Amino acid sequence: MFKKQEHCDPANPADDQCGDWWDHTAIDAEHKLVLCVVPGARGAEEAEALVGEVKQRTGGRPVRLLTSDDYPAYKEAILHVYGTDARTTPTGRASKRMVPEKVPPPGLTYATVEKRRRLGRVVELLVHLIFGTAAALARALRLSRVSRQVNVSFLERYHATDRHKNARKVRKTYTFSKDWHVHESMTYFTIYSYNFCWSVRTLNERDAEGRVHARSPAMAAGLADHVWTMREWITMPSVQCA
């Protein structure tokens, strides 16, 4: 943003919001619904903010399966947000740690996808089970309505859609953002309007008479009964929840 990362000066406060910025995004693969996004630098703070919003927006309910790329900050973020304090050691004795160690709760399953590249091309995909058991992972994949393997392709496909909708994120063009606040605002605008105003082809339903009905992610998730127009989405009164 504004200038390339290699041209930013870490000692210059004016460059604090320049260079590479990322969209930390969580998506519900079954409904293609974007749960939340945290734009900003690629760091542990943003990763934890994303996981925290996922937990809040799902009412604290355990998620059947969490997946991501192999960025290590997500493991620590998930453990910090969803983890519980360990009161005993692995041998069963009471823990004497001043700061209790965080352990993943029972039923939490988290797996990552590592992409190995050669000459800029992906040549191998490795799946790592971080939290949970192999049996729990197999069960989650068996219950999934969209995939039988651990992957991040749904999120990657969404990012392609977002780059199509938001010219500021098109690669190798002059349309990159020059101002952080405008970039952040446009990110929220395009991403959250997608949930209600964008019909996803793979969500289409066919009725008994063979007619195809378009559906948005919000419709698939039971949050809307039709694909909204942009005017509807912009003018809909918002309510701040406590």
N, C-alpha and C positions, 0 to 999 in steps of 0.2 A: 504494500500500500504506500502510495506517494513516491517511494523509491525502493529499489531492490535491497534485499537483506544485506548483501555484501557491501553495499554503499552506506549502511547505517553506522553511526559512531556510538558505541555503548556508553561513552562518557558524555554524550550530548543529550540533555533532557529533551530537546526538540525532536529527537529520533525515537523517543520511547514508544510512540504509536505509529511507527513507520516500519517498512519491511514486510516480512511474511506474517500473515494472520490466517488463522484456521477457524473452520466451523466445527466445533465439537458437537456432534449431532447424535441423538438417540432416536431410533425408529422402530415401530412395531411392525415386524415383517409381515405378519398375517393380514393386517389391515392397511399396510403401507402408510400408516399414520405417524407423522413426526411428533414425538413426545416432547422434545425440547431441543434447544440449540444454545450453545454458549460460544459466541465469537470471541476471538482473542488470540494471544500467544499460545503456542503449544507447550503447556506446562502442567505441573501437578495441580495447581490451584484451579485451572479451568476444568481439568478432568474430574476433580472432586465436586465442583459446582454442577457439572453435568449429571453425575451419578446422584447427587443430592436432589436435583430437580426430578429425576426419574422416580426416585422413591416417593417424593412428595406427590407427584401427579398420578401415581398408581396407588395412592392411599396407604403406602407402607406395605402393601401386600407383596409377598415373595414372587419374583418373576421366575417362570419355569426354567428359562435358559437365557443367560447373558452371553453375548459373543462380541468380540472386537478384534482389531488387528493386534499385533504383538507389542504395542506401545506400553511399556512397563508401568506408566503412571496410572493406568486404569486398574491394575491389580490393587495397588495401594488405596486408590479412591474407593473401590468397591468394598474393600476390607474395612476402611474407616467408616463408611456410611452404613453398611449393612451388618458389620461385624459386632459381636458381643464381647464383653470383657471375660477373659479366661480367669476363673477363680481357682482352678486346680492345674497342676502340672500334668504332663502326659502319663506320669506314674500314678496319678490319683491323689497326690498330696496337695495341701493348700498352697496356693501361690504366694510367694513373699515379695513379689515385684512391687515397687512403689507405684509404678504406672502399669496397670493391668494390660497384658498383651491382648490384642484383638484377634478373634478367631471367627471364621465364617460360620454363620448359623446353619443348622441342619436343613437340608433341602435346597441350599443355594448351589447352583451349578453354573460355572463360568468357564468358557473355553475360548481360546484365541486362535487366530489364523496367521501363520508366519509365511510370508512370500519370499522365496529365495530367487534372486535375479542373476542373470548372466548377460552381459552386454546390453543391459537395459530392458531385458525381457524376462518375464516370470517363467522359471523352469521347474519350480517345485513348490507345492503347498504343504505345509506341515501344520497339523492341528495339535494344540497342547491343552490338556485338561488342567486348569489352574485350581479351581475349587469344585468340590463334589466328587461323586464316584462315577466310574464308567457305566455302571448300571443306570444311574440317574440320567446321565447324558443320553444313553441309548433310548431310555423311556421318553425323554423330552423330544428327541428327534422322531420317534415313532408317533407321538401325539401331534406333531407339527403338521399343519395343513398345507405348508408351502415348500418344505425342503426336508430331505432325509440326511443331510450332511451339514456340518458346521461350516459356515461361510459368512462373508461380509458383502456378498454381491448385491443384496437388496439395498444396503446403504450406498454402495458405490453407484448403483443405478439411479438412486435418488439424487446423488450429487450431480450426476450428468443432467438430470432434469432441472436442477436448480441453476446450474451454469447456463442452461438454455433460457431460463426465465430472467436471470439477473446478469445483465451485460457486464457488470463490474467484476464478475468472476470468470469471464471468458479468458482462456489462456492466450498469452502472446498477442495482446491487442493494446490499443491506447485507451481503452475504456476502464482501466483499473481505477480503484478509488483513490481520491486525493485527500479525503477528509475522513477521519476515523468515525466521527459521530454519524455522518451520513451513511457510511458503509455499514455500521451497526444497525441503523434504522432500516435500511433497505434489506439487510439480511433477515431481520425479524419479519418485515412486511412480506417478502416473497416466500419465506419458508412457512409461516403460519397461514397465509392465504392459500397455499397449496393444499392444506388439509381440507378446506371447505370448497374451494373454487376450481379445483383441478380434477377432472375425471380421469381415472387410471384404467387403461384398457384391460388389464388383467383382473380388475374388480368388476367388470361388466357382468350383468345377470341376464339370463334369457327366460322369458315368461312361458306360460303354457302354450301360447300362440306363436312362439318362435321369435317374438320381438325382443331386441336387445335394449336393455336399459343401462345407461351409464351411471357409474357410482363414483363418488369421491371417497378418499380415505375416511372422512368424518362420517359418511353414510355407512361405510363398512363397519365402523366402530360403534354405530348406533348413536352418534352425536348429531346427526342431521337427517332430514327426510328427502332432500333434493340437493342437486349441485347448485351451490350459491353463485350468484353473480358477484362481480367485484364490488358493485354498488351496495349489495346487501351486506357484504362482509365489512366494508368500511363504515357503513352507517349503523351497524348493529350496536346497541348500547352495551357497554362492558360493565361488569360488576367486579369489584375488587373483593376477593375472598380473604377472610382473616387467616 
